[in-house]
Amino acid sequence: MTADPTDRQLAESLLAFWADGGVDAMLLDAPVDRIAAGKVAPPAVLARKAPAPMPSARPAAAQPDVSAAVAQAQALAKAADSLEALKEAIAAFDGCAIKFEGAARQSVFYRGREDAPVMIVGEGPGAEEDAQGLPFVGRAGQLLDRMIAAAGLTDRVLITNTVFWRPPGNRTPTSAEQAVCAPFVEQTIALVKPRLLLLVGGASAKAMLKKEEGILSIRGRWFEWRSADGSLEIPALPTLHPAFLLRQPAAKKRAWADLLTLTERLDRPVRPS
């Protein structure tokens, strides 16, 4: 029978392999040191070459230079002499990438009392906030409202975020995105003139206080928030995000303790200067 062409090709390939290695006979009457005879290369030479290293993963793209966007945000924020003007400036600002990546409809600025003694700063808007144009209106916001009411803070707060557009997939905003929006947050504080800040969630606390510790280690402790130029300094209290409390109901008692701490300080009699 005629050999299968595939089998013949495999046999020829195998014979060629051995021939390349110096093998020219199957069996002989006496052993032959073919290395000494120079017919076979030493094992080190015959050793299979190590595969070429895989190209390293593409280096992470360098963080975009946000200095120009920050400068533009600073100019727009400084020119806004009211919250309404600041809202318009934020809506017109194109320097934050998430405006074109996550937001489906609009910027989300603030809700609450415009001269509130407490300013609550969260992380960023989600789907419900993007749809309504207001911060903290979803499930987490509804829980926050109930907590605020229970602490006697209704009509005593203004609520905003560190960024004003919904991050893609509701992810945590990056430090670069927060840095670009920081001038607007700072101008909001300058216009509202709150006595105290409540920083809701780890991303908010880290961005506002320039700290790397996790929220579980810094919540419930007072810090001083300072403006970029040092002209403003306000006591700030980090606490747990209500979205975290929805996932971990047992942590609500810690957040409640933080709210009581804030309320006690807010209602503390002001010492005469």
N, C-alpha and C positions, 0 to 999 in steps of 0.2 A: 504494500500500500504506500502511496505517496505520503511523505511526512507532511504534517500540517505546516504551512508556511510560518505560522506564529511560533511553533515549537522550534523550527529550524533557526529562526531569527534569535530566539532565546539562547539556543545552544551556541550559535556563532558568537553572540555577545559574551557568553560565559567564557568560551575559549579565548576570545580576544582579551578578556580581563586577565586570565592567567598568563597569557603570552606577554602582556605588558608587564606582569610581575616577574618575568624571567623563567617561567615554567615551560620547558620544551619537551618534557617526557612525563608519562604518567608514573611508571615504575622502572627502576634500574636494579641491577644485581647488587650494587654496593652504593652506600650513601655518598653524596657529593656535596661538599661545602660550597654552595653556589655564591654565597656572599664573599668568601675568600677568593673565589674564582672571578669575582667581578661581574657575574651574570645577574645577580639580584641586588638591588640597592639595599643598604642597611635598613633595619626596621624603622629607625627614626625618620628616614626619608620616605619610606613606604606608608608611614602612619597617615592616616586620613587627615587631611587638613581640617583644622577646626573651622566650623562654619563662621563666615564673616559675621561680626556682631550686628545684631539688628539695629537699624538706625534708632537713635534715642527718640523718645516721644517728642513731638514738636514742642518747642519751648512755649510756655504760656505766653500769650500775647501780652505785651507790655501794657501796663495800666495807661489808659489814655491821659494825656496832659489835661487836667481839669482846671488849670490856672486861669485860662481865658474864660471858661464858663463861670468860674467863681467870681472873677472880676466883673463880668456882665451882671451876674446875680446881685452883687454888692451895689452896683450902680442903680439897678432897677429898684432894689429894696430901699436904698437910701432916699430915692426920689419919692417914695410912697409915704404920704403923710396921714394916711388913714387905712383902716383895714380893708375898706372897699377898693382903694387904690392899689393896695398890696395884692388883693385878690386878682385884680385885672393884670397886674405885672406878672404874677405867677402864671396865669393862664396864657399870657403871651410869650413866656420864656421857653426857649427851645434848647437850652443847654443841658438838660437832664435826659439821658438816653431812654429812660423807662417811659418817658412821655410817648415814645414811638414804638415801644416794645410790649408794654403790658396794659397800658390804659386803653380802654375801648371807647370811652366817651369824653371824659373831661378831667380837669384838675380837681383835687379835693383839698380844700383849704381848712376851714374851721367851722365850728358851731358852738353856741353858748354865749355867755354874757361878754360884751366887748370890753368891759372894765373889771373883769373878774379878779378876785384876790388870789385865785388858784388857776394856774394854767397846766393842763394835762397834755403831755407830749407822748404820743404813741410812736409806732414804727412806720407804718405805711398803710394806705387804703387797700381794701380787698374788693371783691366783686360787687357787693352791695353798695359799698361806698362809692365805687366808680360809677355805678348806675344812678345813685341819688346825688352825687356831688357833695356829700357830707361825710365827715369822719365818724367812725364807730357807730354805725347804724345796723350792722348785722347782729348775729347772735352774741358775739363778744361785746359789742357795743351796748346791747340790751342788758347784759349782765353788769357792765360798767355803770350804766344808768341806775340800776337797782341798788348797787353798792353806794353810789354817790348819794342817792336819796336816803338810804338807811343811815348814812353818816351825817346827814343834815347839810349836805353840800349842794343841793339842788339850787340852781340859779346863782351859784357862787363860783362856777368854773367856766373856762373856755377850753375846748378840746381841739387839738391839731395833731400833726405827725411830723416826723423828721423828713419825709419826702411827700410829695403832693400828687403823685401818680401811682397807679397800681403796678407793683413789680410783676413781671411775667410769672404766672403760676402761683402768685401770692408768696413768692420767695422773700427772704429777708433782704432788705435793701443793702447794697454794698456801701462800704465806707466812702467810695468816690461819689456815689449818688447822693449820699447824705451830706458830703462836703459841699457839693454844688448847691444843694437846697438850704444849707445852713444860714446864709445871709438872710433868707426870707424868714426862717424861724427866729433868728435874732431880732429882726425888725418887728416881728409880731410881738415878741416880749417887750421891746422898747415901746410899742404903741399901747399895749394892754397894761403894762406896768403891774404885773401880779406881785403879790407878796411872797408866794411860794410856788414851786414847780413840783409836779408829780410826774415822774418819768416812768412810763408804763412799758415794761418789757426790756429784755437784755439789749436789743439793738438800739433802743432809744437811750438807755442809760450809758452805754458805751460811747455813743456819738456825742451826747450832750456833756458828759463828764470827762471824756478822753481817758477812759479806764478800760482795762482788758479783763478784769475779773468778771466772772459769770454773775447773772442776776441773783442767783440763790445765795451768793456770798455777800452781796452789797445791799440787797433789799432791806428796807426798814432802817437804814442808816442815813443820817443827814450829811450832805455834801454841799459845796458851794459851786454853783454854776457861774462862770464868768464869760462875758462877751469877748469877742476876739480882740477888741481894743482895750479891754480892761475897765471900761466905763460903767458896766453893769455887773452886779454881783447879787445873786439871789439864792436863798437856801433851796436845795433840791432833794427830793426823796425818791429813790428808785423803789418800784414795787413790781409784782408779778403781772404779766399780761392776762387779761380776762380770757383770752383764747387758751392759754395754758391752764387756767382754772377750770375751763370746760372739760379739758382732758384729764385733769387731776383735781377732782373736787375736794380732796382732803387738804389741798393747799389753800383753800379759801380762807381758813382761819388766819393764815399768815398775812394774806392781802388785807383782810379786815383789820388786823392789828396795825398794819401800815396806815390805813385810812384813819384810824382812831388817833394815831400818832400825829398825822398831818392836821386833823381837825383840832386836836388839843393845842398845837402850836399856833394855828390860825386864830383860835379864840383866846389865846393867852393875852392878858392885858398888856398893852404897849407901854413900856416904861417911858416916863417923860424924859426928854433929852436934856 
